């Protein structure tokens, strides 16, 4: 898993919002999460 990852970070969750969305396959719950990156362990820090 680590070898295949482009980026690995340690982060804190800042916000989390969930809502129902209707798709052509039915209804699903979508969750939008915002993180504050504390440390980049692997990958490009500009992401």
N, CA, C and O atoms as a Maestro MAE file, in Angstrom:
{
 s_m_m2io_version
 :::
 2.0.0
}

f_m_ct {
 s_m_title
 :::
 protein
 m_atom[188] {
  # First column is atom index #
  i_m_mmod_type
  r_m_x_coord
  r_m_y_coord
  r_m_z_coord
  i_m_residue_number
  s_m_chain_name
  s_m_pdb_residue_name
  s_m_pdb_atom_name
  i_m_atomic_number
  :::
  1 25 0.811 -1.185 0.000 1 A "UNK " " N  " 7
  2 3 0.000 0.000 0.000 1 A "UNK " " CA " 6
  3 2 0.868 1.268 0.000 1 A "UNK " " C  " 6
  4 15 0.627 2.189 -0.780 1 A "UNK " " O  " 8
  5 25 1.859 1.306 0.865 2 A "UNK " " N  " 7
  6 3 2.747 2.467 0.942 2 A "UNK " " CA " 6
  7 2 3.522 2.632 -0.357 2 A "UNK " " C  " 6
  8 15 3.668 3.750 -0.851 2 A "UNK " " O  " 8
  9 25 4.010 1.554 -0.904 3 A "UNK " " N  " 7
  10 3 4.792 1.630 -2.135 3 A "UNK " " CA " 6
  11 2 3.964 2.168 -3.296 3 A "UNK " " C  " 6
  12 15 4.503 2.846 -4.171 3 A "UNK " " O  " 8
  13 25 2.673 1.879 -3.320 4 A "UNK " " N  " 7
  14 3 1.807 2.321 -4.410 4 A "UNK " " CA " 6
  15 2 1.293 3.750 -4.222 4 A "UNK " " C  " 6
  16 15 0.788 4.346 -5.174 4 A "UNK " " O  " 8
  17 25 1.410 4.308 -3.024 5 A "UNK " " N  " 7
  18 3 0.878 5.643 -2.737 5 A "UNK " " CA " 6
  19 2 1.753 6.729 -3.352 5 A "UNK " " C  " 6
  20 15 2.980 6.647 -3.302 5 A "UNK " " O  " 8
  21 25 1.117 7.750 -3.933 6 A "UNK " " N  " 7
  22 3 1.844 8.911 -4.451 6 A "UNK " " CA " 6
  23 2 2.202 9.872 -3.326 6 A "UNK " " C  " 6
  24 15 3.277 10.470 -3.328 6 A "UNK " " O  " 8
  25 25 1.284 10.018 -2.356 7 A "UNK " " N  " 7
  26 3 1.472 10.952 -1.255 7 A "UNK " " CA " 6
  27 2 0.988 10.291 0.032 7 A "UNK " " C  " 6
  28 15 -0.047 9.625 0.052 7 A "UNK " " O  " 8
  29 25 1.755 10.486 1.106 8 A "UNK " " N  " 7
  30 3 1.349 10.051 2.438 8 A "UNK " " CA " 6
  31 2 1.577 11.232 3.375 8 A "UNK " " C  " 6
  32 15 2.668 11.802 3.406 8 A "UNK " " O  " 8
  33 25 0.549 11.600 4.138 9 A "UNK " " N  " 7
  34 3 0.655 12.732 5.049 9 A "UNK " " CA " 6
  35 2 0.109 12.376 6.420 9 A "UNK " " C  " 6
  36 15 -0.669 11.436 6.574 9 A "UNK " " O  " 8
  37 25 0.537 13.153 7.420 10 A "UNK " " N  " 7
  38 3 -0.113 13.173 8.720 10 A "UNK " " CA " 6
  39 2 -0.915 14.460 8.729 10 A "UNK " " C  " 6
  40 15 -0.386 15.533 8.438 10 A "UNK " " O  " 8
  41 25 -2.206 14.349 9.069 11 A "UNK " " N  " 7
  42 3 -3.069 15.521 8.972 11 A "UNK " " CA " 6
  43 2 -4.157 15.485 10.030 11 A "UNK " " C  " 6
  44 15 -4.478 14.433 10.584 11 A "UNK " " O  " 8
  45 25 -4.718 16.661 10.299 12 A "UNK " " N  " 7
  46 3 -5.873 16.806 11.178 12 A "UNK " " CA " 6
  47 2 -7.088 17.123 10.331 12 A "UNK " " C  " 6
  48 15 -6.979 17.823 9.324 12 A "UNK " " O  " 8
  49 25 -8.240 16.618 10.726 13 A "UNK " " N  " 7
  50 3 -9.492 16.945 10.046 13 A "UNK " " CA " 6
  51 2 -9.942 18.326 10.515 13 A "UNK " " C  " 6
  52 15 -10.062 18.573 11.715 13 A "UNK " " O  " 8
  53 25 -10.192 19.228 9.556 14 A "UNK " " N  " 7
  54 3 -10.644 20.581 9.862 14 A "UNK " " CA " 6
  55 2 -12.172 20.655 9.783 14 A "UNK " " C  " 6
  56 15 -12.821 21.176 10.689 14 A "UNK " " O  " 8
  57 25 -12.738 20.132 8.697 15 A "UNK " " N  " 7
  58 3 -14.198 20.095 8.544 15 A "UNK " " CA " 6
  59 2 -14.608 18.781 7.917 15 A "UNK " " C  " 6
  60 15 -13.827 18.120 7.233 15 A "UNK " " O  " 8
  61 25 -15.866 18.419 8.171 16 A "UNK " " N  " 7
  62 3 -16.441 17.213 7.575 16 A "UNK " " CA " 6
  63 2 -17.926 17.478 7.363 16 A "UNK " " C  " 6
  64 15 -18.645 17.782 8.315 16 A "UNK " " O  " 8
  65 25 -18.386 17.365 6.129 17 A "UNK " " N  " 7
  66 3 -19.779 17.600 5.784 17 A "UNK " " CA " 6
  67 2 -20.294 16.454 4.930 17 A "UNK " " C  " 6
  68 15 -19.658 16.072 3.948 17 A "UNK " " O  " 8
  69 25 -21.453 15.898 5.306 18 A "UNK " " N  " 7
  70 3 -22.052 14.807 4.552 18 A "UNK " " CA " 6
  71 2 -23.404 15.242 4.018 18 A "UNK " " C  " 6
  72 15 -24.105 16.042 4.637 18 A "UNK " " O  " 8
  73 25 -23.763 14.701 2.851 19 A "UNK " " N  " 7
  74 3 -25.074 14.988 2.273 19 A "UNK " " CA " 6
  75 2 -25.481 13.862 1.339 19 A "UNK " " C  " 6
  76 15 -24.643 13.141 0.796 19 A "UNK " " O  " 8
  77 25 -26.785 13.731 1.167 20 A "UNK " " N  " 7
  78 3 -27.314 12.764 0.202 20 A "UNK " " CA " 6
  79 2 -27.206 13.339 -1.198 20 A "UNK " " C  " 6
  80 15 -27.503 14.513 -1.415 20 A "UNK " " O  " 8
  81 25 -26.784 12.519 -2.144 21 A "UNK " " N  " 7
  82 3 -26.740 12.882 -3.568 21 A "UNK " " CA " 6
  83 2 -27.525 11.831 -4.335 21 A "UNK " " C  " 6
  84 15 -27.491 10.645 -4.007 21 A "UNK " " O  " 8
  85 25 -28.233 12.284 -5.359 22 A "UNK " " N  " 7
  86 3 -28.950 11.366 -6.227 22 A "UNK " " CA " 6
  87 2 -28.142 11.176 -7.498 22 A "UNK " " C  " 6
  88 15 -27.804 12.137 -8.188 22 A "UNK " " O  " 8
  89 25 -27.837 9.917 -7.795 23 A "UNK " " N  " 7
  90 3 -27.113 9.580 -9.009 23 A "UNK " " CA " 6
  91 2 -28.023 8.741 -9.893 23 A "UNK " " C  " 6
  92 15 -29.135 8.404 -9.486 23 A "UNK " " O  " 8
  93 25 -27.581 8.403 -11.073 24 A "UNK " " N  " 7
  94 3 -28.407 7.576 -11.954 24 A "UNK " " CA " 6
  95 2 -28.587 6.165 -11.402 24 A "UNK " " C  " 6
  96 15 -29.489 5.437 -11.816 24 A "UNK " " O  " 8
  97 25 -27.711 5.786 -10.455 25 A "UNK " " N  " 7
  98 3 -27.809 4.465 -9.822 25 A "UNK " " CA " 6
  99 2 -28.593 4.483 -8.514 25 A "UNK " " C  " 6
  100 15 -28.822 3.431 -7.918 25 A "UNK " " O  " 8
  101 25 -29.002 5.654 -8.065 26 A "UNK " " N  " 7
  102 3 -29.744 5.761 -6.807 26 A "UNK " " CA " 6
  103 2 -29.154 6.841 -5.918 26 A "UNK " " C  " 6
  104 15 -28.370 7.680 -6.362 26 A "UNK " " O  " 8
  105 25 -29.545 6.800 -4.659 27 A "UNK " " N  " 7
  106 3 -29.055 7.802 -3.702 27 A "UNK " " CA " 6
  107 2 -27.827 7.280 -2.964 27 A "UNK " " C  " 6
  108 15 -27.749 6.103 -2.610 27 A "UNK " " O  " 8
  109 25 -26.871 8.179 -2.738 28 A "UNK " " N  " 7
  110 3 -25.648 7.839 -2.017 28 A "UNK " " CA " 6
  111 2 -25.321 8.966 -1.037 28 A "UNK " " C  " 6
  112 15 -25.739 10.108 -1.230 28 A "UNK " " O  " 8
  113 25 -24.585 8.640 -0.005 29 A "UNK " " N  " 7
  114 3 -24.091 9.668 0.910 29 A "UNK " " CA " 6
  115 2 -22.687 10.051 0.460 29 A "UNK " " C  " 6
  116 15 -21.829 9.190 0.269 29 A "UNK " " O  " 8
  117 25 -22.462 11.355 0.292 30 A "UNK " " N  " 7
  118 3 -21.155 11.882 -0.098 30 A "UNK " " CA " 6
  119 2 -20.631 12.705 1.071 30 A "UNK " " C  " 6
  120 15 -21.349 13.534 1.629 30 A "UNK " " O  " 8
  121 25 -19.378 12.471 1.437 31 A "UNK " " N  " 7
  122 3 -18.762 13.216 2.536 31 A "UNK " " CA " 6
  123 2 -17.561 13.985 2.016 31 A "UNK " " C  " 6
  124 15 -16.656 13.409 1.411 31 A "UNK " " O  " 8
  125 25 -17.556 15.287 2.254 32 A "UNK " " N  " 7
  126 3 -16.450 16.173 1.885 32 A "UNK " " CA " 6
  127 2 -15.626 16.419 3.145 32 A "UNK " " C  " 6
  128 15 -16.163 16.877 4.154 32 A "UNK " " O  " 8
  129 25 -14.329 16.120 3.101 33 A "UNK " " N  " 7
  130 3 -13.452 16.279 4.261 33 A "UNK " " CA " 6
  131 2 -12.318 17.230 3.897 33 A "UNK " " C  " 6
  132 15 -11.692 17.092 2.846 33 A "UNK " " O  " 8
  133 25 -12.061 18.195 4.774 34 A "UNK " " N  " 7
  134 3 -10.935 19.116 4.609 34 A "UNK " " CA " 6
  135 2 -9.900 18.792 5.676 34 A "UNK " " C  " 6
  136 15 -10.226 18.670 6.857 34 A "UNK " " O  " 8
  137 25 -8.639 18.651 5.242 35 A "UNK " " N  " 7
  138 3 -7.550 18.309 6.146 35 A "UNK " " CA " 6
  139 2 -6.562 19.467 6.258 35 A "UNK " " C  " 6
  140 15 -6.399 20.247 5.319 35 A "UNK " " O  " 8
  141 25 -5.910 19.571 7.404 36 A "UNK " " N  " 7
  142 3 -4.760 20.461 7.574 36 A "UNK " " CA " 6
  143 2 -3.546 19.538 7.668 36 A "UNK " " C  " 6
  144 15 -3.404 18.786 8.632 36 A "UNK " " O  " 8
  145 25 -2.686 19.598 6.677 37 A "UNK " " N  " 7
  146 3 -1.521 18.714 6.627 37 A "UNK " " CA " 6
  147 2 -0.481 19.197 7.627 37 A "UNK " " C  " 6
  148 15 -0.059 20.353 7.599 37 A "UNK " " O  " 8
  149 25 -0.079 18.294 8.505 38 A "UNK " " N  " 7
  150 3 0.935 18.598 9.514 38 A "UNK " " CA " 6
  151 2 2.329 18.188 9.045 38 A "UNK " " C  " 6
  152 15 3.317 18.859 9.342 38 A "UNK " " O  " 8
  153 25 2.394 17.074 8.305 39 A "UNK " " N  " 7
  154 3 3.695 16.580 7.860 39 A "UNK " " CA " 6
  155 2 3.502 15.731 6.608 39 A "UNK " " C  " 6
  156 15 2.553 14.951 6.530 39 A "UNK " " O  " 8
  157 25 4.381 15.875 5.644 40 A "UNK " " N  " 7
  158 3 4.363 15.042 4.441 40 A "UNK " " CA " 6
  159 2 5.423 13.968 4.608 40 A "UNK " " C  " 6
  160 15 6.607 14.273 4.752 40 A "UNK " " O  " 8
  161 25 4.995 12.707 4.588 41 A "UNK " " N  " 7
  162 3 5.906 11.588 4.790 41 A "UNK " " CA " 6
  163 2 6.424 11.036 3.475 41 A "UNK " " C  " 6
  164 15 7.498 10.437 3.417 41 A "UNK " " O  " 8
  165 25 5.634 11.249 2.403 42 A "UNK " " N  " 7
  166 3 6.048 10.778 1.076 42 A "UNK " " CA " 6
  167 2 5.352 11.639 0.033 42 A "UNK " " C  " 6
  168 15 4.168 11.946 0.169 42 A "UNK " " O  " 8
  169 25 6.081 12.029 -1.005 43 A "UNK " " N  " 7
  170 3 5.472 12.725 -2.120 43 A "UNK " " CA " 6
  171 2 5.730 14.220 -2.130 43 A "UNK " " C  " 6
  172 15 6.528 14.753 -1.358 43 A "UNK " " O  " 8
  173 25 5.022 14.871 -3.036 44 A "UNK " " N  " 7
  174 3 5.187 16.302 -3.306 44 A "UNK " " CA " 6
  175 2 4.422 17.123 -2.278 44 A "UNK " " C  " 6
  176 15 3.209 16.961 -2.139 44 A "UNK " " O  " 8
  177 25 5.102 17.989 -1.567 45 A "UNK " " N  " 7
  178 3 4.468 18.809 -0.533 45 A "UNK " " CA " 6
  179 2 3.585 19.906 -1.109 45 A "UNK " " C  " 6
  180 15 2.840 20.542 -0.364 45 A "UNK " " O  " 8
  181 25 3.647 20.143 -2.403 46 A "UNK " " N  " 7
  182 3 2.839 21.207 -3.029 46 A "UNK " " CA " 6
  183 2 1.423 20.754 -3.318 46 A "UNK " " C  " 6
  184 15 0.603 21.576 -3.726 46 A "UNK " " O  " 8
  185 25 1.097 19.490 -3.127 47 A "UNK " " N  " 7
  186 3 -0.255 19.000 -3.412 47 A "UNK " " CA " 6
  187 2 -1.227 19.472 -2.375 47 A "UNK " " C  " 6
  188 15 -2.414 19.157 -2.451 47 A "UNK " " O  " 8
  :::
 }
 m_bond[187] {
  # First column is bond index #
  i_m_from
  i_m_to
  i_m_order
  :::
  1 1 2 1
  2 2 3 1
  3 3 4 2
  4 3 5 1
  5 5 6 1
  6 6 7 1
  7 7 8 2
  8 7 9 1
  9 9 10 1
  10 10 11 1
  11 11 12 2
  12 11 13 1
  13 13 14 1
  14 14 15 1
  15 15 16 2
  16 15 17 1
  17 17 18 1
  18 18 19 1
  19 19 20 2
  20 19 21 1
  21 21 22 1
  22 22 23 1
  23 23 24 2
  24 23 25 1
  25 25 26 1
  26 26 27 1
  27 27 28 2
  28 27 29 1
  29 29 30 1
  30 30 31 1
  31 31 32 2
  32 31 33 1
  33 33 34 1
  34 34 35 1
  35 35 36 2
  36 35 37 1
  37 37 38 1
  38 38 39 1
  39 39 40 2
  40 39 41 1
  41 41 42 1
  42 42 43 1
  43 43 44 2
  44 43 45 1
  45 45 46 1
  46 46 47 1
  47 47 48 2
  48 47 49 1
  49 49 50 1
  50 50 51 1
  51 51 52 2
  52 51 53 1
  53 53 54 1
  54 54 55 1
  55 55 56 2
  56 55 57 1
  57 57 58 1
  58 58 59 1
  59 59 60 2
  60 59 61 1
  61 61 62 1
  62 62 63 1
  63 63 64 2
  64 63 65 1
  65 65 66 1
  66 66 67 1
  67 67 68 2
  68 67 69 1
  69 69 70 1
  70 70 71 1
  71 71 72 2
  72 71 73 1
  73 73 74 1
  74 74 75 1
  75 75 76 2
  76 75 77 1
  77 77 78 1
  78 78 79 1
  79 79 80 2
  80 79 81 1
  81 81 82 1
  82 82 83 1
  83 83 84 2
  84 83 85 1
  85 85 86 1
  86 86 87 1
  87 87 88 2
  88 87 89 1
  89 89 90 1
  90 90 91 1
  91 91 92 2
  92 91 93 1
  93 93 94 1
  94 94 95 1
  95 95 96 2
  96 95 97 1
  97 97 98 1
  98 98 99 1
  99 99 100 2
  100 99 101 1
  101 101 102 1
  102 102 103 1
  103 103 104 2
  104 103 105 1
  105 105 106 1
  106 106 107 1
  107 107 108 2
  108 107 109 1
  109 109 110 1
  110 110 111 1
  111 111 112 2
  112 111 113 1
  113 113 114 1
  114 114 115 1
  115 115 116 2
  116 115 117 1
  117 117 118 1
  118 118 119 1
  119 119 120 2
  120 119 121 1
  121 121 122 1
  122 122 123 1
  123 123 124 2
  124 123 125 1
  125 125 126 1
  126 126 127 1
  127 127 128 2
  128 127 129 1
  129 129 130 1
  130 130 131 1
  131 131 132 2
  132 131 133 1
  133 133 134 1
  134 134 135 1
  135 135 136 2
  136 135 137 1
  137 137 138 1
  138 138 139 1
  139 139 140 2
  140 139 141 1
  141 141 142 1
  142 142 143 1
  143 143 144 2
  144 143 145 1
  145 145 146 1
  146 146 147 1
  147 147 148 2
  148 147 149 1
  149 149 150 1
  150 150 151 1
  151 151 152 2
  152 151 153 1
  153 153 154 1
  154 154 155 1
  155 155 156 2
  156 155 157 1
  157 157 158 1
  158 158 159 1
  159 159 160 2
  160 159 161 1
  161 161 162 1
  162 162 163 1
  163 163 164 2
  164 163 165 1
  165 165 166 1
  166 166 167 1
  167 167 168 2
  168 167 169 1
  169 169 170 1
  170 170 171 1
  171 171 172 2
  172 171 173 1
  173 173 174 1
  174 174 175 1
  175 175 176 2
  176 175 177 1
  177 177 178 1
  178 178 179 1
  179 179 180 2
  180 179 181 1
  181 181 182 1
  182 182 183 1
  183 183 184 2
  184 183 185 1
  185 185 186 1
  186 186 187 1
  187 187 188 2
  :::
 }
}
